Each structure stands twice: as C-alpha cells, then as structure tokens.
Amino acid sequence: MTGDRDERALIAEWRDILAVHARTACEIDRALHRYGLGASDFEVLDVLAGGDAEDGCTFRVQELADRVHLSQSALSRLVARLEKEGLVDRGICSEDRRGVRVAITADGRARYDEARPSHRAVLERMLPKGALVKS
C-alpha cells in the first residue's frame, strides 16, 4: 500500500468508524423509540423538515434516498409506513408523472419537533467534537 497509512492502520480506522456508527445508531433508536420512530424514520423527517429540496417543500424519492443512504426500495417501504402513520404525504411529481414526491405533514413536523432534542442529545454525547475529522 502507498501513502501515509499502512493497511492495518487503514482497516483499524475503518472498523473504528463502523463501531462509532453502530453504537450511535443503537443509541438513536433507543432514544427515539418513545416517539414511535426509528433512526431511519427520523432521518427522513429530518431531511423533509429541513425543506432544502429543489422546490423548497417536497423531495423526490430519489433525492431522499441519496440523502438518507437507503436503497430506493427500502425508502419506498419506509415512506409508505410513515404515510400510513400520517407523518408524510406522497404525490405524483407535476414535472414528471412517473416520479413521486414526499412532503412532511403537520403531524410529521410535530413528531419530528418533539423527537429532535433527544436525537441531537445522542449525537452530542456519541460524537464528541473533532472525534471524526474529514481529511
């Protein structure tokens, strides 16, 4: 291997990242359980609540999939469940009738706002400032 790190150091760093991710995801799931949400549910609501989509209020399913790092099929199942719970709405894209847009509902925003402090507290606790620095 070339570069500053040897293979063992590179693999050790990768495994450390995976361990931090796994521990943090478990803590997030535990913290959000009382709100009836899992980590992926919250991530979708978090993106939708941010409202930084192309049109400012809804996202195409593919845009969401790219942001929450789920396959399109997994995201479609998750969105269907969130829609059934009244947390999001799905509709056909006006610019492309084959596409589906997703938007957060008032109930979804309320649940998100309620759960957000717990989510952020887990991140603060599990991801100390500077622990994972991009190179």
Backbone as ProteinMPNN parsed JSONL, in Angstrom:
{"seq_chain_A": "MTGDRDERALIAEWRDILAVHARTACEIDRALHRYGLGASDFEVLDVLAGGDAEDGCTFRVQELADRVHLSQSALSRLVARLEKEGLVDRGICSEDRRGVRVAITADGRARYDEARPSHRAVLERMLPKGALVKS", "coords_chain_A": {"N_chain_A": [[0.835, -1.188, 0.0], [0.39, 2.258, -0.649], [1.108, 5.622, 0.479], [0.389, 7.453, 3.546], [-0.566, 5.772, 5.507], [-0.439, 2.445, 6.7], [-1.768, -0.754, 5.695], [-2.954, -2.137, 7.89], [-3.441, -0.053, 9.737], [-5.24, 1.454, 8.267], [-7.427, -0.318, 8.01], [-8.03, -0.632, 10.736], [-8.843, 1.978, 11.364], [-11.127, 2.162, 9.72], [-12.741, 0.18, 10.933], [-13.089, 1.344, 13.432], [-14.651, 3.553, 12.715], [-16.963, 2.215, 11.813], [-17.749, 1.048, 14.237], [-18.345, 3.287, 15.842], [-20.471, 4.308, 14.356], [-22.341, 2.16, 14.564], [-22.771, 2.009, 17.377], [-23.806, 4.576, 17.817], [-26.103, 4.595, 16.169], [-27.635, 2.625, 17.474], [-28.059, 3.868, 19.966], [-29.512, 6.101, 19.102], [-31.805, 4.836, 18.075], [-32.819, 3.777, 20.491], [-33.351, 6.145, 21.933], [-35.278, 7.355, 20.321], [-37.38, 5.627, 20.305], [-39.455, 6.058, 22.154], [-40.917, 7.972, 20.878], [-42.08, 6.679, 18.861], [-40.518, 6.286, 16.632], [-37.835, 5.235, 14.479], [-34.303, 5.282, 13.755], [-33.94, 5.62, 10.937], [-36.491, 6.496, 10.194], [-36.539, 8.952, 11.513], [-34.426, 10.252, 10.188], [-35.471, 10.6, 7.61], [-37.645, 12.311, 8.194], [-36.163, 14.426, 9.229], [-34.721, 15.367, 6.999], [-36.883, 16.109, 5.351], [-38.079, 18.046, 6.996], [-36.156, 19.982, 6.93], [-36.486, 21.23, 4.511], [-34.933, 21.885, 2.216], [-35.158, 21.102, -0.404], [-35.325, 20.972, -4.04], [-37.672, 22.4, -4.765], [-38.266, 23.53, -2.373], [-40.092, 22.442, -0.514], [-40.888, 19.773, -0.849], [-39.59, 16.485, -1.595], [-38.269, 14.461, -4.183], [-38.474, 10.913, -4.312], [-36.029, 9.709, -5.054], [-34.213, 11.786, -4.479], [-34.45, 11.875, -1.7], [-33.556, 9.267, -1.073], [-30.863, 9.453, -1.773], [-29.978, 11.24, 0.17], [-30.512, 10.045, 2.657], [-29.276, 7.659, 2.512], [-30.38, 5.133, 1.849], [-31.605, 2.314, 0.014], [-33.658, 2.72, -2.898], [-35.907, 1.068, -2.852], [-36.061, 0.26, -0.132], [-36.432, 2.757, 1.035], [-38.877, 3.45, -0.123], [-40.612, 1.624, 1.111], [-40.331, 2.493, 3.773], [-41.304, 5.139, 3.569], [-43.935, 4.579, 2.822], [-44.874, 3.433, 5.185], [-44.551, 5.617, 6.96], [-46.351, 7.342, 5.756], [-48.748, 5.969, 6.162], [-48.915, 6.298, 8.901], [-49.487, 8.934, 8.963], [-47.49, 10.853, 8.878], [-46.111, 11.727, 6.677], [-46.826, 12.849, 3.316], [-47.482, 11.497, 0.114], [-47.141, 12.141, -3.36], [-47.766, 12.527, -6.904], [-45.229, 13.685, -9.077], [-45.395, 16.871, -10.512], [-43.846, 17.699, -12.643], [-42.885, 15.374, -13.73], [-44.633, 12.749, -14.377], [-44.079, 10.135, -13.717], [-42.592, 10.181, -11.469], [-42.367, 10.366, -7.83], [-43.247, 12.466, -5.209], [-42.43, 13.459, -1.873], [-43.633, 14.785, 1.147], [-43.452, 16.365, 4.335], [-45.96, 16.14, 6.839], [-48.201, 18.128, 8.916], [-48.568, 16.701, 11.307], [-46.339, 15.049, 11.12], [-44.286, 16.959, 11.279], [-44.734, 17.874, 13.875], [-44.193, 15.539, 15.397], [-41.531, 15.17, 14.68], [-40.416, 17.581, 15.69], [-40.811, 17.132, 18.388], [-39.189, 14.887, 18.857], [-36.659, 15.678, 18.049], [-34.854, 17.068, 19.954], [-34.003, 14.892, 21.585], [-32.727, 13.25, 19.718], [-30.634, 14.951, 18.87], [-29.286, 15.235, 21.288], [-28.252, 12.665, 21.662], [-26.449, 12.589, 19.517], [-24.679, 14.624, 20.298], [-23.609, 13.462, 22.604], [-22.508, 11.05, 21.668], [-20.827, 11.68, 19.575], [-18.252, 13.251, 20.042], [-16.915, 16.533, 19.713], [-14.786, 16.954, 16.999], [-14.016, 14.298, 16.962], [-14.37, 12.649, 14.734], [-12.835, 13.539, 12.032], [-12.953, 14.949, 8.866], [-10.734, 14.25, 6.223]], "CA_chain_A": [[0.0, 0.0, 0.0], [1.125, 3.514, -0.681], [0.509, 6.666, 1.287], [0.831, 7.659, 4.917], [-1.049, 4.735, 6.417], [-0.309, 1.078, 6.216], [-3.054, -1.433, 5.559], [-3.54, -2.415, 9.22], [-3.951, 1.202, 10.294], [-6.407, 1.821, 7.474], [-8.52, -1.208, 8.414], [-8.386, -0.287, 12.117], [-9.608, 3.227, 11.311], [-12.423, 1.819, 9.163], [-13.521, -0.538, 11.949], [-13.46, 2.337, 14.446], [-15.773, 4.314, 12.168], [-18.132, 1.336, 11.858], [-18.158, 0.875, 15.64], [-18.995, 4.541, 16.26], [-21.765, 4.345, 13.67], [-23.243, 1.153, 15.144], [-23.147, 2.436, 18.73], [-24.633, 5.778, 17.724], [-27.398, 4.198, 15.618], [-28.369, 1.933, 18.546], [-28.484, 4.884, 20.937], [-30.575, 6.894, 18.477], [-33.014, 4.005, 18.077], [-33.344, 3.725, 21.867], [-33.869, 7.467, 22.305], [-36.446, 7.717, 19.511], [-38.43, 4.62, 20.485], [-40.593, 6.643, 22.89], [-41.666, 8.816, 19.944], [-42.588, 5.81, 17.806], [-39.655, 6.451, 15.463], [-36.508, 4.638, 14.436], [-33.29, 6.196, 13.222], [-34.222, 5.921, 9.527], [-37.699, 7.323, 10.173], [-36.164, 10.308, 11.908], [-33.593, 10.847, 9.135], [-36.362, 11.056, 6.546], [-38.348, 13.502, 8.693], [-35.164, 15.48, 9.388], [-34.479, 15.93, 5.669], [-38.103, 16.787, 4.917], [-38.296, 19.234, 7.833], [-35.181, 20.995, 6.535], [-37.073, 21.969, 3.403], [-33.968, 22.408, 1.252], [-35.321, 20.428, -1.689], [-35.333, 21.867, -5.198], [-38.817, 23.301, -4.741], [-38.378, 24.128, -1.048], [-41.005, 21.833, 0.451], [-41.011, 18.33, -1.027], [-38.447, 15.812, -2.204], [-38.497, 13.25, -4.956], [-37.995, 9.746, -3.573], [-34.608, 9.517, -5.338], [-33.469, 12.801, -3.711], [-34.434, 11.392, -0.312], [-32.7, 8.077, -0.993], [-29.473, 9.926, -1.804], [-29.658, 11.946, 1.406], [-30.605, 9.19, 3.849], [-28.438, 6.488, 2.245], [-31.164, 3.905, 1.781], [-31.972, 1.962, -1.355], [-34.953, 3.292, -3.244], [-36.98, 0.172, -2.403], [-36.17, 0.368, 1.331], [-37.025, 4.06, 1.328], [-40.294, 3.407, -0.506], [-41.334, 0.927, 2.194], [-40.325, 3.364, 4.946], [-42.21, 6.253, 3.285], [-45.302, 4.042, 2.874], [-45.227, 3.29, 6.603], [-44.711, 6.965, 7.517], [-47.592, 7.88, 5.207], [-49.836, 5.288, 6.874], [-48.973, 6.909, 10.231], [-49.883, 10.335, 8.821], [-46.34, 11.733, 9.101], [-45.717, 12.27, 5.37], [-47.744, 12.687, 2.19], [-46.847, 11.192, -1.174], [-47.918, 12.564, -4.523], [-47.113, 12.441, -8.208], [-44.483, 14.886, -9.475], [-46.05, 17.608, -11.589], [-42.928, 17.816, -13.779], [-42.6, 14.047, -14.265], [-45.737, 11.947, -13.838], [-43.585, 8.843, -13.234], [-41.911, 10.411, -10.192], [-43.163, 10.523, -6.609], [-42.742, 13.463, -4.266], [-42.776, 13.206, -0.474], [-43.624, 16.0, 1.972], [-43.793, 16.162, 5.747], [-47.271, 16.676, 7.221], [-48.199, 18.855, 10.195], [-48.319, 15.692, 12.359], [-44.943, 14.645, 10.989], [-43.439, 18.032, 11.818], [-44.901, 17.881, 15.334], [-43.457, 14.395, 15.934], [-40.119, 15.499, 14.462], [-40.027, 18.62, 16.653], [-40.798, 16.51, 19.71], [-38.083, 13.925, 18.951], [-35.385, 16.279, 17.646], [-33.896, 17.273, 21.049], [-33.429, 13.606, 22.006], [-31.806, 12.845, 18.656], [-29.45, 15.802, 18.906], [-28.558, 14.929, 22.52], [-27.472, 11.449, 21.402], [-25.32, 12.966, 18.662], [-23.717, 15.378, 21.13], [-22.956, 12.538, 23.531], [-21.8, 9.968, 20.993], [-19.883, 12.204, 18.586], [-17.562, 14.409, 20.605], [-16.388, 17.471, 18.717], [-13.476, 16.628, 16.458], [-13.695, 12.867, 17.042], [-14.278, 12.154, 13.356], [-12.497, 14.694, 11.229], [-12.755, 14.64, 7.447], [-9.409, 14.644, 5.717]], "C_chain_A": [[0.873, 1.242, 0.0], [0.433, 4.519, 0.224], [1.04, 6.669, 2.7], [0.458, 6.519, 5.859], [-0.791, 3.361, 5.838], [-1.693, 0.416, 6.239], [-3.721, -1.696, 6.906], [-4.145, -1.163, 9.837], [-5.221, 1.638, 9.568], [-7.618, 0.984, 7.882], [-8.965, -0.903, 9.845], [-9.223, 0.989, 12.153], [-11.014, 2.969, 10.777], [-13.303, 1.133, 10.205], [-13.929, 0.384, 13.09], [-14.665, 3.161, 13.983], [-17.053, 3.483, 12.216], [-18.655, 1.178, 13.282], [-18.868, 2.117, 16.154], [-20.379, 4.634, 15.628], [-22.759, 3.388, 14.324], [-23.707, 1.563, 16.542], [-24.092, 3.63, 18.688], [-26.022, 5.438, 17.195], [-28.245, 3.491, 16.673], [-28.887, 2.923, 19.582], [-29.611, 5.747, 20.383], [-31.875, 6.1, 18.464], [-33.649, 3.945, 19.463], [-34.008, 5.054, 22.255], [-35.16, 7.801, 21.561], [-37.618, 6.756, 19.681], [-39.662, 5.22, 21.17], [-41.455, 7.548, 22.018], [-42.265, 7.996, 18.798], [-41.796, 5.911, 16.515], [-38.398, 5.618, 15.614], [-35.557, 5.641, 13.82], [-33.577, 6.572, 11.769], [-35.474, 6.769, 9.376], [-37.332, 8.778, 10.456], [-35.351, 10.982, 10.811], [-34.448, 11.369, 7.989], [-37.096, 12.317, 6.993], [-37.401, 14.684, 8.82], [-34.883, 16.165, 8.045], [-35.706, 16.718, 5.206], [-38.357, 18.068, 5.706], [-37.335, 20.356, 7.472], [-35.642, 21.822, 5.357], [-36.094, 22.527, 2.394], [-33.996, 21.633, -0.061], [-35.337, 21.461, -2.803], [-36.489, 22.853, -5.146], [-39.116, 23.848, -3.346], [-39.295, 23.435, -0.068], [-41.146, 20.328, 0.312], [-39.756, 17.785, -1.702], [-38.949, 14.687, -3.084], [-37.915, 12.098, -4.148], [-36.5, 9.544, -3.811], [-33.744, 10.537, -4.589], [-33.355, 12.373, -2.25], [-33.49, 10.218, -0.158], [-31.23, 8.48, -0.967], [-29.063, 10.567, -0.489], [-29.665, 11.058, 2.643], [-29.895, 7.855, 3.665], [-29.185, 5.172, 2.42], [-31.398, 3.585, 0.311], [-33.354, 2.549, -1.636], [-36.095, 2.392, -2.773], [-37.158, 0.226, -0.883], [-36.822, 1.686, 1.718], [-38.502, 4.076, 0.974], [-41.135, 2.716, 0.56], [-41.44, 1.816, 3.434], [-41.314, 4.515, 4.751], [-43.663, 5.776, 3.329], [-45.764, 3.896, 4.322], [-45.447, 4.654, 7.25], [-45.994, 7.619, 7.009], [-48.798, 7.267, 5.931], [-50.029, 5.872, 8.273], [-49.345, 8.392, 10.176], [-48.741, 11.33, 8.977], [-45.816, 12.359, 7.812], [-46.87, 12.067, 4.391], [-46.919, 12.351, 0.959], [-47.768, 11.676, -2.284], [-47.095, 12.445, -5.785], [-46.417, 13.77, -8.494], [-45.21, 15.578, -10.62], [-45.17, 17.674, -12.831], [-42.6, 16.473, -14.42], [-43.601, 13.077, -13.648], [-45.292, 10.566, -13.349], [-42.963, 8.975, -11.847], [-42.88, 10.589, -9.039], [-42.467, 11.542, -5.718], [-43.249, 13.124, -2.876], [-42.659, 14.514, 0.286], [-43.991, 15.633, 3.403], [-45.166, 16.797, 6.014], [-47.127, 17.471, 8.521], [-47.945, 17.883, 11.351], [-46.878, 15.207, 12.325], [-44.006, 15.686, 11.557], [-43.538, 18.074, 13.343], [-44.114, 16.744, 15.977], [-41.958, 14.637, 15.809], [-39.647, 16.522, 15.507], [-39.937, 18.074, 18.074], [-39.558, 15.621, 19.898], [-36.708, 14.554, 18.721], [-34.42, 16.516, 18.818], [-33.246, 15.975, 21.531], [-32.413, 13.119, 20.992], [-30.514, 13.637, 18.752], [-28.621, 15.56, 20.173], [-27.706, 13.672, 22.353], [-26.255, 11.791, 20.548], [-24.257, 13.71, 19.456], [-22.921, 14.441, 22.034], [-22.051, 11.544, 22.813], [-20.719, 10.449, 20.024], [-19.195, 13.449, 19.129], [-16.915, 15.253, 19.509], [-14.967, 17.063, 18.311], [-13.12, 15.155, 16.475], [-13.526, 12.258, 15.647], [-14.054, 13.368, 12.475], [-12.282, 14.249, 9.791], [-11.358, 15.08, 7.028], [-9.486, 15.119, 4.308]], "O_chain_A": [[1.958, 1.26, 0.581], [-0.688, 4.294, 0.679], [2.01, 5.982, 3.019], [1.1, 6.328, 6.893], [-0.912, 3.146, 4.632], [-2.658, 0.985, 6.75], [-4.928, -1.498, 7.047], [-5.24, -1.21, 10.398], [-6.163, 2.131, 10.189], [-8.71, 1.52, 8.076], [-10.162, -0.917, 10.131], [-10.203, 1.068, 12.894], [-11.988, 3.495, 11.316], [-14.479, 1.469, 10.342], [-15.009, 0.219, 13.658], [-15.58, 3.432, 14.761], [-18.106, 3.982, 12.612], [-19.866, 1.175, 13.506], [-19.888, 2.009, 16.834], [-21.347, 5.0, 16.295], [-23.895, 3.77, 14.605], [-24.894, 1.476, 16.855], [-25.066, 3.684, 19.44], [-27.019, 5.939, 17.716], [-29.449, 3.732, 16.758], [-30.032, 2.82, 20.024], [-30.553, 6.085, 21.1], [-32.932, 6.633, 18.804], [-34.868, 4.048, 19.598], [-35.094, 5.07, 22.835], [-36.04, 8.46, 22.114], [-38.73, 7.05, 19.242], [-40.792, 4.91, 20.792], [-42.591, 7.859, 22.375], [-42.877, 8.546, 17.882], [-42.325, 5.658, 15.432], [-37.953, 5.331, 16.725], [-35.966, 6.727, 13.41], [-33.465, 7.744, 11.411], [-35.522, 7.661, 8.53], [-37.747, 9.697, 9.751], [-35.561, 12.162, 10.527], [-34.188, 12.447, 7.456], [-37.16, 13.292, 6.244], [-37.788, 15.821, 8.551], [-34.817, 17.392, 7.968], [-35.587, 17.848, 4.731], [-38.803, 19.066, 5.14], [-37.638, 21.532, 7.673], [-35.245, 22.978, 5.208], [-36.381, 23.546, 1.767], [-32.979, 21.521, -0.746], [-35.361, 22.666, -2.552], [-36.304, 24.031, -5.453], [-40.109, 24.55, -3.155], [-39.296, 23.788, 1.111], [-41.499, 19.663, 1.286], [-38.974, 18.526, -2.297], [-39.943, 14.034, -2.764], [-36.968, 12.288, -3.385], [-35.769, 9.239, -2.869], [-32.661, 10.196, -4.114], [-32.293, 12.495, -1.64], [-32.703, 10.175, 0.788], [-30.441, 7.905, -0.217], [-27.909, 10.447, -0.078], [-28.902, 11.296, 3.579], [-29.91, 7.014, 4.563], [-28.695, 4.233, 3.046], [-31.39, 4.479, -0.535], [-34.117, 2.836, -0.714], [-37.136, 2.888, -2.342], [-38.289, 0.237, -0.397], [-37.662, 1.732, 2.617], [-39.302, 4.661, 1.704], [-42.237, 3.164, 0.877], [-42.492, 1.889, 4.069], [-42.078, 4.835, 5.661], [-44.532, 6.495, 3.822], [-46.913, 4.2, 4.646], [-46.407, 4.841, 7.997], [-46.649, 8.362, 7.74], [-49.75, 7.971, 6.268], [-51.15, 5.939, 8.777], [-49.499, 9.034, 11.215], [-48.982, 12.52, 9.184], [-45.154, 13.396, 7.846], [-47.756, 11.239, 4.602], [-45.808, 12.85, 0.781], [-48.993, 11.631, -2.171], [-45.875, 12.283, -5.737], [-46.946, 14.84, -8.192], [-45.597, 14.93, -11.592], [-45.68, 17.703, -13.951], [-42.088, 16.433, -15.539], [-43.422, 12.638, -12.512], [-46.043, 9.894, -12.642], [-42.825, 7.983, -11.132], [-44.05, 10.917, -9.232], [-41.256, 11.482, -5.505], [-44.341, 12.58, -2.709], [-41.703, 15.267, 0.097], [-44.754, 14.696, 3.639], [-45.484, 17.858, 5.477], [-46.064, 17.482, 9.142], [-47.192, 18.2, 12.272], [-46.266, 14.982, 13.369], [-43.038, 15.349, 12.239], [-42.535, 18.286, 14.025], [-43.442, 16.95, 16.987], [-41.2, 14.34, 16.733], [-38.6, 16.341, 16.129], [-39.094, 18.501, 18.862], [-38.955, 15.609, 20.972], [-35.698, 14.005, 19.162], [-33.242, 16.184, 18.683], [-32.057, 15.965, 21.852], [-31.348, 12.627, 21.366], [-29.425, 13.065, 18.719], [-27.395, 15.665, 20.139], [-26.577, 13.613, 22.84], [-25.149, 11.328, 20.831], [-23.065, 13.448, 19.299], [-21.714, 14.606, 22.208], [-20.96, 11.232, 23.289], [-19.799, 9.699, 19.696], [-19.515, 14.568, 18.728], [-16.431, 14.728, 18.506], [-14.087, 16.859, 19.147], [-12.027, 14.785, 16.045], [-12.63, 11.444, 15.425], [-14.981, 14.133, 12.208], [-11.537, 13.306, 9.521], [-10.873, 16.139, 7.427], [-8.467, 15.489, 3.725]]}, "name": "protein", "num_of_chains": 1, "seq": "MTGDRDERALIAEWRDILAVHARTACEIDRALHRYGLGASDFEVLDVLAGGDAEDGCTFRVQELADRVHLSQSALSRLVARLEKEGLVDRGICSEDRRGVRVAITADGRARYDEARPSHRAVLERMLPKGALVKS"}
